[in-house]
Amino acid sequence: MTQLEKKNKVAKAALEYIENNQVVGIGSGSTVNCFINMLDKVKSKIDAVVSSSELTTKLVESKNIRVIELKEAGKIPIYIDGADESNKFKQLIKGGGGALTREKIVAHSSSNFICMIDDSKYVRVLGKFPLPIEVIRMAQSSIAMEMIKLGGRPVLRENFITDNGNIILDVHDLEIDEPIGLESFLNNIPGVVTNGIFAIRGADKLLIANEKNIEVI
């Protein structure tokens, strides 16, 4: 089974968690794109969508589904997104697509966070996938120095600007043994908008597609 087939498989499984007349938060990324492509099957259940990126907004609107602002939605019943990595505690690394800040905002505002991954992204320790950090450009060099002190290797994501108008540093070579502590530490560095560790608010339910079935954690 290819990785794309696994992504489609887990995206289909996530559809089952949408209930009637719900406002649904939707993330971004390749697995989410598979999920959005299947929304026609449950469109009648969805009252509206709160989107985590401009690209997701365009894709959802192409399905003739209403997209609303977070301030209009209030508390969101369910948020569905993918991840670049997850451990057994449902702590995540996200931001490979660059929408980590808005994703974290929507996740924080949601009662139930359903995360979809394939089994290649299920890891013992977070950090093999480079950790994205959204950064105000003025602070790029000072934040990069802080990452080097932590043992990381920060790399500017070339030719990329976030939906918020900022840059991203992808930090390689970090072994994240204490995700909650590191998430808090990084967010307190001046110039960091947010980082891609989702541990303070991790997933509530993790759907993992493997060769045989969908494992739910």
Beta strands, then each sheet from edge to edge (+ up, - down):
strand 1: 22-26
strand 2: 46-51
strand 3: 78-82
strand 4: 85-86
strand 5: 92-93
strand 6: 113-118
strand 7: 131-135
strand 8: 153-156
strand 9: 167-172
strand 10: 192-195
strand 11: 197-198
strand 12: 205-209
strand 13: 214-216
sheet 1: 2+ 1+ 3+ 6+ 12+ 13-
sheet 2: 4+ 5- 11+
sheet 3: 8+ 9- 7+ 10-
end
